[in-house]
């Protein structure tokens, strides 16, 4: 199994805990064969390359036979959806056999934008065999569960079927709306003349 993770502000090794990237790794370490750590550039607030290196050493120390690769991604604005998605997609494609192998994705580390992009990559079929995992904050854990698998129950979208599906759905919604409006018009008309019973054309003409 391949483990994919960003490193974020909460992944710094400290006395409060190990952070989500390591928490998820420890939980699934028996299944994980290789790890890819996506590391953004150092900025004025955090030294992400340093955090990534420390996590790499921690993983290798815990499981020496695992392969750990740090992928430096040039994400300038981690809140820009298109920028993050295209950068992540490009680097994912460089990982050998990523489409066929089962993968584990850390949804917690990184920005909310990064989380959304992971979900999109999975649900659009770029990472079809991925499992989405969330690290649970200690104060919200139930029965000491440190991680939870996130399963979104909606059908995967593909570029081949999306336009046709959307057009069909829009046509159905439009037609349903037309029928409901017609039914409402008839019901409103009947309520306006409660003393006239019947639905024959003659009665309808009198009501109108």
N, C-alpha and C positions, 0 to 999 in steps of 0.2 A: 504494500500500500504506500502511496505517495502522500506526504503531508505538505500542504501549502499554507504559508502564513506570512502576513506582514509583521513588522515590529512596530509597536506603538508606544505611546507615553507610559502605559501601564505595564510594559514588559521589562522595565528596569529591575534588576535584581536588588532586592532590599529586604529588610527585616519583616515587612508586612506580608510577603508572599512571593511567589515566583512569577506572577503575571499570567495572562491568558495563553500566550504562545507556549510556554512550558507546561502549564496546567493541562492543556489539551494533549500535548505530546506524552506526558506521563500517563494519562488515562488510556491512551491507545498505543503505547510504546511497543507492546508485544506484536502488533500487526504492522507497524510502520517499518518500511525498508529504506526509504529515502526521504529526505527533508529538503524543501526549497524555501529559503527565507528571503522574502522580498523586502529590500532595504532602501528607503528613500534617503536623499542627501541630508547631510548635517545642516542644521539651521541655527539661528540665534537662541533657540529654546532647548533643543535636544540634539544629542549626538547619536543619531540612529545607526551609523556604521559601528560605533563602539558597542551599542546595545546588541546588535546583530551578532557581533563576534563573541560576546559573552554568552549569548544563548547557544550559539554553535558549540562552544567549548563545553557548556553544561550538558547539552544533548550527547555529545561524543563521549563525555565522561560517564554518563549514565548508561549509554548503550554503544560501546565501541565499534560494533559492526555495522552501524547505520551510516549511510552516506548523507552528508550535510553540505548543501551548496547555498552560498549567499548570492542572490541576484540583485545587483545594484540597478534600481529603476529610477530614471530621471523624471520623477514626478515633481514638477515645480509647484503646482497648486493642487494639494490633496483634496480640495473640495470641488474641483471641476470634474463633473461626471464624464464628459466626453474624453477629456484628457486622461483621466485615470483608466477608463475602460479600454481605450485604444492602446495605451502603454502596457496595461496588464495583459490584454489579449495577445499583443505582439510577443511578449516574453513567455507567455504560456505556450505558444506554438513552438518555441525553441526547445521545450522539454521533450525528450524522446519518449514516444509511446504514451503520451499523456492522455490521448483520447480513449485508449483501450484499457489502461490500468485503472484500478480503483483508487480514488483519491479522497483525502480528508481535507476539508477547508476550514480554517479558523476564521469565523465571522466576527470575532470580538476585537482583535487587534487592528489598529489603524482607525481611519476616520469613518464616519457613517457612509460617506461616498464610496469608500473602498468596499464596505460591506455590501452595498447595493450592487456594485459591479461584480462581486463574487457570485451573488445570486443570479444576475443576468447571464454570466458566463455558463453557469450550470443549467439554467432553465432554457437557454437558447441552443443547447446541445454542444457547446464548445467543450464543456467538461461533463459529459453525459453520465459518467460513473462516479460522480462526486457525492460525498456526504457532507452536509453543512453542519458544523458543530459550533455551539456557543459556549463560552466559558461563563459560569455563573458566579456573580459577585458573592463573596462569602456571606454577606449579610442577608442575601436573598435565597440561600441554599436551603433545600428541603431534603431531609434524610441524608444530609452530607453529600448530595450529588454536586460534584464540581463542574460537570459539563452536561449539556443536553443536545441531542440531535434535533435540528430544526427541519421540519418537513412541510413544504408548501404544497397544498393540494390544489394545484391548478395545472392544466395541460401544458406541456412544453410548446413553445412557439418556434416555428421554423420559417426561414425566409421564403421557402417555396410555397407554403400554404397560407402565410399570414394575410396577404392582400385578398385572396379569394374568400377566406374565412371572414375577414372583417366586412367585406362587401355583402356577403350572405347575411351576416348578423345584422348589419345596418338595414338591409332590405326587409328582414323579418321584423325588426323593431318598428320601422316605418309603417309596415302593413298592419302590425298589431295596433299601433297608435290610431291608424285610420279607422279600423274596425271598432275599437273602443270608443272613439269619438262619435261614430255613427250610432252605436248602442246608447250612449249617454244622451244624444240628441233625441232619440225615440223615447227614452225613459222620461226625460224632462218634459217632452210634449204630452205624454200620457198623464203625468202628474198635474199638468196645467188644466186638464179637462177630466177630472175624476168621475164626472157624471156620465161621460160617454165611454161605454165599454166596447171592446172589440178591436181587432187589428186589420179589418178589411180595408181595401183601397178607398172605399167610399167614406168610412169612418175617419181614416187617416187624412183624406182630403178636407173633410169638415174641420178637423182639428187644426190643420195647417192654415 
